[in-house]
């Protein structure tokens, strides 16, 4: 799996932007920027701030990151079957909300 921090670091290198310059734009220390690049767990807000400071679309950066699912579909279904009915309803509601967000954001029309 590719770490988002490595993708951002490579982006800066390609754009000839130093960590010191980025830190100055964001109002943080160069050490903080270095910590961002070593992380694979940056918040969406941090990714957007970095991309905005570089004049890059955050969605394009995020789309370039490979994701790796922690389990197969069948493993997930097996895990879900072990949950209580209340837990299953919670997860179903959360998934429905996520689908609603994505379809609205991407302008996808529901059937």
Secondary structure as GFF3:
##gff-version 3
##sequence-region A 1 111
A	DSSP	alpha_helix	4	15	.	.	.	ID=ss1
A	DSSP	alpha_helix	19	26	.	.	.	ID=ss2
A	DSSP	alpha_helix	30	37	.	.	.	ID=ss3
A	DSSP	alpha_helix	44	54	.	.	.	ID=ss4
A	DSSP	alpha_helix	58	63	.	.	.	ID=ss5
A	DSSP	alpha_helix	73	81	.	.	.	ID=ss6
A	DSSP	alpha_helix	85	106	.	.	.	ID=ss7
###
